[in-house]
Amino acid sequence: MQEVLIDSCGWVAIVDSGINIDTSLNGLVGPFQLLLLENVKHELDDLAKEKKNLLLSLIYSKAELIKALEESTNHTDDQLVDMANHRNCAVITVDRELKKRLIDSSCRVIEVVSNKRLRLATD
């Protein structure tokens, strides 16, 4: 089973696009388990104060909440890169800087393309 970390901007892009995460991810990576870092959950909770329709109950019911690695900094992007490397999992994000860091670290990145579908990033 493929583990997939979710970045907060990646989740917002999925919600905004109306993509069915189960169907899309299953077609892309096969059976999967969503992972949600505590820092990403806090970011989503903060975003929900401004943007009401983030479907947080959906992501919170589907994703396993995990703690960052002890050696990680408090910065969410650092935690995502460290965890992706540690668990050999893909990361859903639309953040260009994070995407570059992940690819430079040989991690797989899943991105929302044209607000309609998910794909594995190649650059």
PyMOL commands that set and color helices and strands:
alter all, ss='L'
color gray80, all
select helices_A, chain A and resi 8-17+21-29+38-50+56-62+76-87+96-104
alter helices_A, ss='H'
color red, helices_A
select strands_A, chain A and resi 2-6+32-37+64-66+90-92+109-113+117-120
alter strands_A, ss='S'
color yellow, strands_A
deselect
rebuild
show_as cartoon
